[in-house]
Amino acid sequence: MIQSGLFDMNNRLESLSKFGDPLEKLKEVLDFEVFRSEIEEGLGFSDRFK
């Protein structure tokens, strides 16, 4: 398994933005905060400090 480098994720995000990341376009017309609880629940995220 290849280990990710320090800037790999940043480079990947820059590349997506450069070529038109569909999530960035959706963000312009959709408020994802409305769905935060459902998204976190579905992905298994939680805020341990609440």
Legacy VTK file of the C-alpha trace (Angstrom):
# vtk DataFile Version 3.0
C-alpha trace
ASCII
DATASET POLYDATA
POINTS 50 float
0.000 0.000 0.000
1.333 3.428 -0.964
1.342 6.033 1.798
-0.103 9.440 0.920
2.236 12.392 1.023
1.785 15.581 2.997
0.322 17.580 0.100
-1.428 14.797 -1.861
-4.933 15.708 -0.683
-4.358 19.414 -1.290
-3.065 18.698 -4.808
-6.061 16.455 -5.491
-8.527 19.136 -4.379
-6.774 21.785 -6.476
-6.944 19.489 -9.484
-10.675 18.887 -8.976
-11.318 22.624 -8.687
-9.291 23.362 -11.784
-11.289 20.921 -13.922
-14.719 21.769 -12.469
-15.548 19.917 -9.267
-19.287 19.103 -9.421
-19.618 19.502 -5.637
-18.382 23.081 -5.868
-21.047 23.804 -8.467
-23.733 22.198 -6.279
-22.559 24.252 -3.298
-23.454 27.414 -5.224
-27.131 26.413 -5.385
-27.594 24.030 -2.443
-27.158 24.666 1.274
-25.506 21.456 2.509
-25.892 22.598 6.127
-29.592 21.735 5.876
-28.559 18.084 5.472
-25.636 18.056 7.950
-27.263 15.790 10.552
-28.395 13.252 7.950
-24.993 13.262 6.241
-23.095 12.817 9.500
-25.442 10.067 10.630
-25.218 8.261 7.290
-21.427 8.472 7.185
-21.004 7.539 10.829
-19.499 10.885 11.864
-20.173 12.318 15.269
-18.942 15.175 17.394
-17.524 13.484 20.474
-17.167 16.813 22.262
-20.835 17.914 22.243
LINES 1 51
50 0 1 2 3 4 5 6 7 8 9 10 11 12 13 14 15 16 17 18 19 20 21 22 23 24 25 26 27 28 29 30 31 32 33 34 35 36 37 38 39 40 41 42 43 44 45 46 47 48 49
